[in-house]
Amino acid sequence: MVLGRDPRLIQFLQEELAVSAASIEMAMRREDSGQGPLPMVLWRYGLISLDQLDRVFAWLERVDAAN
């Protein structure tokens, strides 16, 4: 499964969900400290909604299936 610093995930977050670069950077720091995968950290800190989190997981499944 695609996670973390995969540029495709970052691009999806920024272009499809309008998550700011600053929010992604903060979430990556939290991810590095063991607080969970990037999408979960974004949701946990209120940077994406539950609906957006579902969209991320659906996107991840499509990307994973294509590989």
C-alpha positions in Angstrom: 0.0 0.0 0.0 1.2 3.5 -0.8 1.8 5.6 2.3 4.1 8.2 3.8 6.1 10.3 1.5 4.9 8.9 -1.8 4.7 11.9 -4.1 1.4 10.5 -5.6 -0.2 10.6 -2.2 1.1 14.1 -1.5 -0.2 15.2 -4.8 -3.6 13.6 -4.2 -3.9 15.3 -0.8 -3.0 18.7 -2.2 -4.9 18.6 -5.5 -8.0 16.6 -4.6 -8.5 17.4 -0.9 -6.8 20.9 -0.8 -4.6 20.0 2.2 -1.9 22.6 2.6 1.7 21.8 2.3 2.2 23.1 5.9 -0.4 20.6 7.2 1.2 17.7 5.3 4.6 18.6 6.7 3.3 18.8 10.2 1.6 15.4 9.8 4.8 13.9 8.3 6.7 15.0 11.5 4.0 13.3 13.6 4.2 10.2 11.4 8.0 10.1 11.9 7.5 10.1 15.6 5.3 7.0 15.4 1.8 8.5 15.6 0.6 6.5 12.7 0.3 6.6 8.9 0.0 10.0 7.3 -3.7 9.8 6.4 -4.6 8.9 10.0 -2.4 11.6 11.4 -4.1 14.2 9.2 -7.5 13.0 10.4 -6.5 12.8 14.0 -5.4 16.4 14.0 -8.5 17.6 12.3 -6.7 18.4 9.0 -9.0 16.2 7.0 -12.6 15.1 7.6 -13.7 11.5 8.0 -15.2 11.7 4.5 -11.9 12.9 3.2 -10.1 10.0 5.0 -12.5 7.6 3.3 -11.5 9.2 0.0 -7.8 8.7 0.8 -8.3 5.0 1.6 -10.3 4.5 -1.6 -7.6 6.2 -3.6 -4.9 4.1 -1.9 -6.8 0.9 -2.7 -7.1 1.9 -6.4 -3.4 2.8 -6.6 -2.4 -0.4 -4.8 -4.6 -2.5 -7.1 -3.1 -0.8 -10.2 0.5 -1.8 -9.1 
